[in-house]
Amino acid sequence: MDPPERKQYSQERPCITSSVLYIDSGNISHHNPGVKSRMGITSDTARKRIAYITIALVILSLAYLAGQGFRSRRQVAPPDLAGGLERDNRQLGEADLERLFPDIVLRAKKGDEKLIALTFDDGPDDVYTPAVLDVLQQKQVRATFFLIGNRVEKYPEVTRRIVEEGHLIGNHTYTHPNTGKPLGEQLRTELERTEAALAAFGVSPSYLFRPPYGALTAPAALEVANMGYRLALWSVDSLDWRGLTKEEVLNNVLPHIAPGRVILQHSAGGPGEDLSGSVLALPEIIDHLKQQGYTVVTMDEMFPASN
């Protein structure tokens, strides 16, 4: 490509080798009277330029002094925040995470294609997870399971069944800590230990991470993104963890069905949590989706990773 055409100047380059500018008591004169014609600078022009430079220097000086004073005031620090800085501790829910990190957060696929993703958290166990798998097998649909590493190790047969029946597995940490609080290196360890537990079953990392409780600090979101993970959240919450009845779960899910939505249910819970209403609602949810022309897909099918 040819270089851009340079603008041509008709005036002669100024010669300053033989001129000396004198400033005395406000009078400006040239030792060489011929400089005026070659440089085109009059006494009035020189005075204006000096005035502009003086004003600029005054403004810069005032700005510098003001900045110094502001920084000096900030050096008198207030008492420490007992819980730490807001930016390090603020819990970000799914809507906040999507707004702040749109490139890595997966909540709903845009467009009108009638796809739905069924997702199940906190498994495996030996009660609810097998019951969920029975329904999925009967209805011939595949889902995405976000598994906890230490439960993968405790229930190897159930984990193996999830794998063999073709479901997608995402990372839900190793011990299910509260990721809405700063964890530091613990979060990396949680993810790596879970991937190691899944690797024993021949599962390659999906690089889909669902934070426990759907909460994550901003530094933690950046950390998992640097590890290559995307945040697999949801757009329809069954709230089944509350021990709801089948009818209550259906009321939380069916009215919110729309193209590209991700439904959250649980395939296991904590001690004493009753998920029987969620399991009973699942066949009706799937039947409703099929009747409405939806295709149930896994999250990697709904949100293909860009190379």
C-alpha positions in Angstrom: 0.0 0.0 0.0 1.3 3.4 -0.9 2.1 5.7 2.0 -0.5 8.5 2.6 0.1 11.7 0.7 1.8 14.2 2.9 0.3 17.7 3.0 2.5 20.2 1.2 3.2 23.5 2.7 4.0 26.5 0.4 5.6 28.7 3.0 9.3 28.7 3.5 10.8 26.9 6.5 11.5 29.6 9.1 15.1 30.5 9.6 16.1 31.2 13.2 19.8 31.0 13.2 20.4 34.7 13.0 17.6 36.0 15.3 17.6 36.7 19.0 14.3 37.6 20.7 14.6 40.2 23.5 11.9 40.7 26.2 12.5 43.8 28.3 9.9 45.6 30.5 7.0 44.3 28.3 8.7 45.3 25.0 9.4 42.7 22.5 11.9 43.3 19.7 14.2 41.3 17.4 17.9 41.9 17.1 17.5 41.0 13.5 14.6 43.1 12.0 14.4 40.7 9.0 13.0 37.8 11.2 9.5 39.2 11.1 9.1 38.7 7.4 10.5 35.2 7.4 8.7 33.9 10.6 5.5 35.9 10.3 5.5 36.7 14.1 4.5 40.1 15.2 5.0 41.6 18.7 1.2 41.2 19.4 1.2 37.6 18.4 4.2 36.9 20.7 2.4 38.6 23.6 -0.7 36.5 23.0 1.2 33.3 22.9 3.0 34.1 26.1 -0.3 35.0 27.8 -1.8 31.6 26.7 1.2 29.7 28.0 1.0 31.5 31.3 -2.7 30.8 31.7 -2.1 27.1 30.9 0.7 26.9 33.5 -1.5 28.4 36.1 -4.4 25.9 35.4 -2.0 23.0 35.5 -0.5 24.2 38.8 -3.9 24.6 40.4 -5.0 21.1 39.2 -1.8 19.6 40.6 -2.2 21.3 44.0 -5.9 20.3 44.2 -5.0 16.7 43.4 -2.3 16.7 46.0 -4.7 18.0 48.6 -7.3 15.3 47.7 -4.7 12.6 48.0 -3.5 14.0 51.3 -7.1 13.9 52.7 -7.4 10.3 51.6 -4.3 9.3 53.5 -6.3 9.8 56.7 -7.9 6.4 56.4 -11.3 5.6 58.1 -11.6 2.6 60.3 -11.3 -0.8 58.4 -14.4 -2.5 57.2 -14.7 -5.6 59.4 -15.8 -7.8 56.4 -13.2 -6.3 54.0 -13.7 -4.2 50.9 -17.0 -4.1 49.0 -15.4 -5.1 45.7 -13.9 -8.2 47.4 -17.0 -9.3 49.3 -20.1 -8.2 47.4 -22.2 -11.3 46.6 -23.2 -11.3 42.9 -26.3 -13.3 42.0 -27.1 -14.6 38.6 -28.5 -11.4 37.2 -25.5 -9.4 38.5 -23.1 -11.9 37.0 -24.8 -11.8 33.6 -24.6 -8.0 33.5 -21.0 -7.8 34.6 -19.6 -10.8 32.7 -21.8 -11.3 29.7 -19.1 -13.1 27.7 -18.9 -16.1 30.2 -22.4 -16.2 31.8 -24.9 -18.6 30.3 -28.5 -18.0 31.4 -30.8 -18.0 28.3 -30.1 -18.4 24.6 -31.2 -15.5 22.5 -33.5 -16.1 19.6 -36.8 -18.0 18.9 -35.5 -21.5 18.5 -37.6 -23.7 20.8 -34.8 -25.2 22.9 -34.9 -25.9 26.6 -32.1 -27.2 28.9 -33.0 -29.3 32.0 -30.3 -29.0 34.7 -29.9 -30.7 38.0 -27.6 -29.6 40.9 -26.0 -31.2 44.0 -25.9 -34.8 42.9 -25.2 -37.5 42.9 -27.0 -39.4 45.7 -28.6 -42.8 46.0 -32.2 -41.6 46.3 -33.2 -38.7 44.2 -30.6 -38.9 41.4 -31.6 -42.5 40.4 -35.2 -41.4 40.4 -34.4 -38.4 38.1 -32.4 -40.7 35.8 -35.3 -43.1 35.6 -37.6 -40.3 34.3 -35.1 -39.0 31.8 -34.5 -42.5 30.5 -38.3 -43.1 30.2 -38.8 -39.8 28.4 -35.7 -40.3 26.3 -34.2 -36.8 27.0 -30.7 -35.8 28.0 -29.9 -33.3 30.8 -27.0 -31.5 32.4 -25.9 -32.6 35.9 -23.8 -30.2 38.0 -22.1 -32.7 40.3 -20.2 -32.2 43.6 -16.8 -33.9 43.7 -17.0 -35.6 47.0 -20.4 -37.0 46.2 -19.0 -38.3 42.9 -16.5 -40.3 44.9 -19.1 -41.5 47.4 -21.7 -42.7 44.8 -19.6 -44.1 42.0 -22.3 -46.4 40.6 -24.8 -43.5 40.2 -22.1 -41.3 38.7 -21.3 -44.1 36.2 -24.9 -44.3 35.3 -25.1 -40.6 34.5 -22.1 -41.0 32.2 -23.3 -44.1 30.5 -26.7 -42.7 29.8 -25.2 -39.8 27.9 -25.9 -36.8 30.1 -23.6 -33.8 30.3 -21.7 -33.2 33.5 -20.7 -29.8 34.8 -18.5 -28.8 37.8 -20.3 -27.8 41.1 -17.2 -27.7 43.3 -15.9 -30.5 45.5 -17.5 -29.7 48.8 -20.2 -27.1 47.9 -18.7 -24.1 49.8 -20.4 -20.7 49.8 -18.7 -19.2 46.7 -20.5 -15.9 47.4 -17.7 -15.3 49.9 -14.0 -14.8 49.1 -12.3 -18.3 49.0 -8.9 -17.4 47.4 -7.0 -20.5 46.3 -9.7 -22.8 47.8 -12.0 -22.2 44.8 -9.3 -23.4 42.3 -8.7 -26.4 44.5 -12.4 -27.2 44.6 -12.7 -27.1 40.8 -9.5 -29.1 40.2 -10.4 -31.8 42.7 -13.9 -32.2 41.1 -12.4 -32.6 37.6 -10.0 -35.2 39.0 -12.9 -37.1 40.5 -14.8 -37.0 37.2 -11.7 -38.0 35.2 -11.8 -41.4 37.0 -15.0 -42.1 35.1 -13.6 -41.0 31.8 -15.3 -37.6 31.9 -13.4 -34.8 30.2 -13.9 -31.3 31.6 -17.0 -29.5 30.1 -15.6 -26.2 31.5 -19.1 -25.4 32.7 -19.1 -24.2 36.3 -22.2 -23.6 38.3 -21.4 -21.8 41.5 -23.1 -23.1 44.7 -26.1 -21.0 45.6 -25.7 -19.2 42.3 -23.5 -16.6 44.0 -19.9 -15.6 43.2 -17.6 -12.6 44.0 -16.3 -10.6 41.1 -12.6 -11.7 41.7 -13.8 -15.3 41.8 -15.6 -14.9 38.5 -12.5 -13.5 36.9 -10.5 -16.4 38.4 -12.7 -19.1 36.9 -12.8 -17.4 33.6 -9.0 -17.4 33.5 -9.2 -21.2 34.2 -11.3 -21.5 31.0 -14.7 -22.0 32.6 -18.0 -20.4 31.7 -20.6 -19.7 34.3 -23.6 -22.0 33.7 -26.5 -20.4 35.5 -30.3 -20.6 34.9 -33.3 -18.5 33.9 -36.1 -20.6 35.4 -35.8 -21.6 39.1 -38.1 -24.4 40.3 -37.2 -23.6 43.9 -37.5 -27.3 44.6 -34.9 -27.1 47.4 -37.7 -25.6 49.6 -39.3 -29.0 49.8 -42.2 -28.0 47.5 -45.0 -30.2 46.3 -45.3 -31.3 42.7 -48.0 -28.6 42.0 -45.8 -25.9 43.5 -42.8 -26.9 41.3 -45.0 -27.0 38.2 -46.3 -23.5 39.0 -42.7 -22.2 39.4 -41.6 -23.7 36.0 -44.4 -24.0 33.4 -45.5 -20.3 33.3 -41.9 -19.3 32.6 -41.2 -21.6 29.7 -39.8 -19.7 26.7 -37.3 -20.4 23.9 -33.7 -20.7 25.2 -34.5 -21.0 28.9 -32.5 -23.1 31.3 -34.5 -24.8 34.1 -32.9 -25.4 37.5 -33.9 -28.4 39.6 -32.0 -30.6 42.0 -31.0 -34.3 41.9 -29.8 -34.3 45.5 -29.9 -32.1 48.5 -28.7 -31.6 52.0 -29.6 -33.6 55.0 -33.4 -33.7 55.5 -34.2 -31.9 52.2 -37.3 -33.4 50.4 -37.1 -33.3 46.6 -39.9 -35.8 46.0 -42.1 -33.0 44.6 -39.5 -32.1 42.1 -39.1 -35.7 40.9 -42.9 -36.1 40.6 -43.1 -32.8 38.6 -40.4 -33.8 36.1 -42.4 -36.1 33.8 -45.1 -33.4 33.5 -42.6 -30.7 32.7 -41.1 -32.8 30.0 -44.5 -33.8 28.5 -45.5 -30.1 28.5 -42.3 -29.1 26.7 -42.8 -31.8 24.0 -46.4 -30.8 23.5 -45.3 -27.2 23.0 -42.8 -28.2 20.4 -39.7 -27.8 22.5 -36.5 -29.8 22.1 -34.7 -30.7 25.3 -30.9 -30.2 25.0 -27.8 -30.2 27.2 -26.1 -26.9 28.0 -23.2 -27.4 25.7 -25.7 -27.9 22.8 -27.6 -24.8 23.7 -24.4 -22.7 24.2 -21.6 -24.2 22.0 -18.2 -23.1 23.0 -16.5 -20.8 20.6 -13.1 -21.9 19.4 
